[in-house]
Amino acid sequence: MIIECEDGIIAITKVASMLLAVKANSSVPMGLLNAKLKALSDYLYNPLAVVSSKE
């Protein structure tokens, strides 16, 4: 999900059972922001899955 605000752009995705949000300036192309969010979520999936599964 991508939300355009007056302050910039916020991109949100689900990683494991958590949400990952990235904020960028309005000047950042949405495709680049989406690619970075995807790469970051892929990188963090296993560590966040371990953290979110602990009770």
DSSP file (Angstrom, degrees, kcal/mol; ACC not computed):
  #  RESIDUE AA STRUCTURE BP1 BP2  ACC     N-H-->O    O-->H-N    N-H-->O    O-->H-N    TCO  KAPPA ALPHA  PHI   PSI    X-CA   Y-CA   Z-CA
    1    1 A M              0   0    0      0, 0.0    11,-3.1     0, 0.0     2,-0.5   0.000 360.0 360.0 360.0 134.4    0.0    0.0    0.0
    2    2 A I  E     -A   11   0A   0      9,-0.2     2,-0.5     2,-0.0     9,-0.2  -0.981 360.0-168.0-121.5 129.3    1.3    3.4   -0.9
    3    3 A I  E     -A   10   0A   0      7,-3.4     7,-2.9    -2,-0.5     2,-0.6  -0.969  10.4-149.5-118.8 125.1   -0.1    6.6    0.7
    4    4 A E  E     +A    9   0A   0     -2,-0.5     2,-0.2     5,-0.2     5,-0.2  -0.841  22.7 177.7 -94.1 124.3    0.8   10.0   -0.7
    5    5 A C        -     0   0    0      3,-3.2     3,-0.2    -2,-0.6    -2,-0.0  -0.687  45.0-107.4-116.2 171.2    0.8   12.7    2.0
    6    6 A E  S    S+     0   0    0     -2,-0.2    20,-0.1     1,-0.2     3,-0.1   0.765 121.9  49.8 -70.0 -22.7    1.6   16.4    1.8
    7    7 A D  S    S-     0   0    0      1,-0.2    19,-0.3    18,-0.1     2,-0.3   0.681 127.4 -72.1 -86.8 -21.0    4.9   15.7    3.6
    8    8 A G        -     0   0    0     -3,-0.2    -3,-3.2    17,-0.2     2,-0.4  -0.969  64.7 -47.8 162.1-150.0    6.0   12.8    1.4
    9    9 A I  E     -AB   4  24A   0     15,-2.7    15,-2.7    -2,-0.3     2,-0.5  -0.966  35.9-161.0-125.2 137.6    5.1    9.2    0.6
   10   10 A I  E     -AB   3  23A   0     -7,-2.9    -7,-3.4    -2,-0.4     2,-0.4  -0.982   6.3-167.1-118.9 126.7    4.5    6.3    3.0
   11   11 A A  E     -AB   2  22A   0     11,-2.8    11,-2.6    -2,-0.5     2,-0.4  -0.943   7.7-172.4-114.2 134.8    4.8    2.7    1.7
   12   12 A I  E     + B   0  21A   0    -11,-3.1     2,-0.3    -2,-0.4     9,-0.2  -0.977   9.6 164.3-131.3 138.1    3.5   -0.1    3.9
   13   13 A T  E     - B   0  20A   0      7,-2.2     7,-3.1    -2,-0.4     2,-0.4  -0.972  37.2-106.9-146.0 161.2    3.7   -3.9    3.5
   14   14 A K  E     - B   0  19A   0     -2,-0.3     2,-0.4     5,-0.2     5,-0.2  -0.769  29.4-175.3 -91.2 132.3    3.2   -7.0    5.7
   15   15 A V  E >   - B   0  18A   0      3,-2.9     3,-2.7    -2,-0.4     2,-0.2  -0.985  65.4 -44.3-128.5 119.1    6.4   -8.9    6.7
   16   16 A A  T 3  S-     0   0    0     -2,-0.4    33,-0.1     1,-0.3    29,-0.1  -0.453 123.5 -30.4  55.5-121.3    5.7  -12.1    8.7
   17   17 A S  T 3  S+     0   0    0     -2,-0.2    -1,-0.3    31,-0.2     2,-0.2   0.087 127.8  80.0-110.2  23.7    3.0  -11.0   11.1
   18   18 A M  E <  S-B   15   0A   0     -3,-2.7    -3,-2.9     2,-0.0     2,-0.4  -0.742  75.9-116.6-122.1 169.6    4.2   -7.4   11.3
   19   19 A L  E     -B   14   0A   0     -2,-0.2     2,-0.5    -5,-0.2    -5,-0.2  -0.901  18.9-157.8-108.6 139.4    3.9   -4.2    9.2
   20   20 A L  E     -B   13   0A   0     -7,-3.1    -7,-2.2    -2,-0.4     2,-0.4  -0.975  11.9-172.2-115.8 126.1    6.9   -2.5    7.7
   21   21 A A  E     -B   12   0A   0     -2,-0.5     2,-0.4    -9,-0.2    -9,-0.2  -0.954   6.2-170.2-122.1 139.8    6.5    1.2    6.8
   22   22 A V  E     -B   11   0A   0    -11,-2.6   -11,-2.8    -2,-0.4     2,-0.4  -0.996   7.6-156.2-128.3 131.6    8.9    3.4    4.8
   23   23 A K  E     +B   10   0A   0     -2,-0.4     2,-0.3   -13,-0.2   -13,-0.2  -0.898  17.6 172.8-109.4 138.4    8.6    7.1    4.5
   24   24 A A  E     -B    9   0A   0    -15,-2.7   -15,-2.7    -2,-0.4    -2,-0.0  -0.924  35.5 -93.1-137.6 161.9   10.2    9.0    1.6
   25   25 A N    >   -     0   0    0     -2,-0.3     3,-1.3   -17,-0.2   -17,-0.2  -0.262  40.8-109.3 -66.4 162.2   10.2   12.6    0.3
   26   26 A S  T 3  S+     0   0    0    -19,-0.3    -1,-0.1     1,-0.2   -18,-0.1   0.722 115.6  65.9 -65.5 -20.9    7.8   13.5   -2.4
   27   27 A S  T 3  S+     0   0    0      2,-0.1    -1,-0.2   -18,-0.0   -19,-0.0   0.626  77.0 100.4 -79.2 -12.7   10.6   13.6   -4.9
   28   28 A V  S <  S-     0   0    0     -3,-1.3     2,-0.1     1,-0.1    -4,-0.1  -0.585  81.9-115.9 -75.5 128.5   11.3    9.9   -4.7
   29   29 A P     >  -     0   0    0      0, 0.0     4,-2.2     0, 0.0     3,-0.3  -0.399  17.2-130.2 -63.7 139.4    9.8    7.9   -7.6
   30   30 A M  H  > S+     0   0    0      1,-0.2     4,-2.6     2,-0.2     5,-0.2   0.842 106.5  57.0 -61.9 -34.3    7.1    5.5   -6.5
   31   31 A G  H  > S+     0   0    0      2,-0.2     4,-2.2     1,-0.2    -1,-0.2   0.902 108.1  46.9 -63.3 -41.0    8.7    2.6   -8.4
   32   32 A L  H  > S+     0   0    0     -3,-0.3     4,-2.4     2,-0.2    -2,-0.2   0.911 113.0  48.9 -66.6 -42.9   12.0    3.1   -6.6
   33   33 A L  H  X S+     0   0    0     -4,-2.2     4,-2.4     1,-0.2    -2,-0.2   0.912 111.8  49.2 -62.8 -42.3   10.3    3.3   -3.2
   34   34 A N  H  X S+     0   0    0     -4,-2.6     4,-2.2     2,-0.2    -1,-0.2   0.896 111.2  49.7 -64.0 -40.7    8.3    0.1   -4.0
   35   35 A A  H  X S+     0   0    0     -4,-2.2     4,-2.4     2,-0.2    -2,-0.2   0.901 112.1  47.7 -65.4 -41.4   11.5   -1.7   -5.0
   36   36 A K  H  X S+     0   0    0     -4,-2.4     4,-2.6     2,-0.2     5,-0.2   0.894 111.1  51.0 -67.3 -39.2   13.3   -0.7   -1.9
   37   37 A L  H  X S+     0   0    0     -4,-2.4     4,-2.4     2,-0.2    -2,-0.2   0.911 111.2  48.2 -63.4 -42.0   10.3   -1.7    0.3
   38   38 A K  H  X S+     0   0    0     -4,-2.2     4,-2.3     2,-0.2    -2,-0.2   0.926 113.2  47.4 -63.4 -45.9   10.2   -5.1   -1.4
   39   39 A A  H  X S+     0   0    0     -4,-2.4     4,-2.1     1,-0.2    -2,-0.2   0.908 113.8  47.7 -63.3 -42.0   14.0   -5.6   -1.0
   40   40 A L  H  X S+     0   0    0     -4,-2.6     4,-2.2     2,-0.2    -1,-0.2   0.892 111.7  49.4 -67.3 -39.6   13.8   -4.6    2.7
   41   41 A S  H  X S+     0   0    0     -4,-2.4     4,-0.9     2,-0.2    -2,-0.2   0.884 111.3  49.4 -68.2 -37.1   10.9   -6.8    3.4
   42   42 A D  H  < S+     0   0    0     -4,-2.3     4,-0.4     1,-0.2     3,-0.4   0.908 113.0  48.0 -63.8 -41.2   12.6   -9.8    1.8
   43   43 A Y  H  < S+     0   0    0     -4,-2.1    -2,-0.2     1,-0.2     3,-0.2   0.863 117.7  40.3 -67.2 -37.8   15.8   -9.1    3.8
   44   44 A L  H  X S+     0   0    0     -4,-2.2     4,-2.4     1,-0.2     5,-0.3   0.486  87.8  95.7 -92.6  -3.1   13.9   -8.8    7.1
   45   45 A Y  H  X S+     0   0    0     -4,-0.9     4,-2.2    -3,-0.4     5,-0.2   0.938  86.9  42.3 -57.1 -54.2   11.4  -11.6    6.7
   46   46 A N  H  > S+     0   0    0     -4,-0.4     4,-1.9     2,-0.2    -1,-0.2   0.934 116.2  46.6 -63.3 -48.6   13.3  -14.3    8.6
   47   47 A P  H  > S+     0   0    0      0, 0.0     4,-2.2     0, 0.0    -1,-0.2   0.915 115.8  46.2 -60.9 -40.2   14.4  -12.2   11.5
   48   48 A L  H  X S+     0   0    0     -4,-2.4     4,-2.7     1,-0.2   -31,-0.2   0.829 108.4  56.3 -71.8 -30.0   11.0  -10.7   12.0
   49   49 A A  H  X S+     0   0    0     -4,-2.2     4,-1.1    -5,-0.3    -1,-0.2   0.890 109.3  46.9 -65.7 -38.2    9.4  -14.1   11.7
   50   50 A V  H  X S+     0   0    0     -4,-1.9     4,-0.7     2,-0.2     3,-0.2   0.932 115.4  45.0 -67.2 -46.0   11.5  -15.3   14.6
   51   51 A V  H >< S+     0   0    0     -4,-2.2     3,-0.8     1,-0.2    -2,-0.2   0.910 113.8  48.6 -65.5 -42.6   10.8  -12.2   16.7
   52   52 A S  H 3< S+     0   0    0     -4,-2.7    -1,-0.2     1,-0.2    -2,-0.2   0.704 106.0  57.7 -74.8 -18.0    7.0  -12.3   16.0
   53   53 A S  H 3< S+     0   0    0     -4,-1.1     2,-0.2    -3,-0.2    -1,-0.2   0.637  85.6  96.1 -86.3 -13.2    6.7  -16.0   16.8
   54   54 A K    <<        0   0    0     -3,-0.8    -4,-0.0    -4,-0.7    -3,-0.0  -0.557 360.0 360.0 -78.4 140.1    8.1  -15.6   20.3
   55   55 A E              0   0    0     -2,-0.2    -1,-0.1     0, 0.0    -4,-0.0   0.377 360.0 360.0-116.5 360.0    5.5  -15.2   23.1
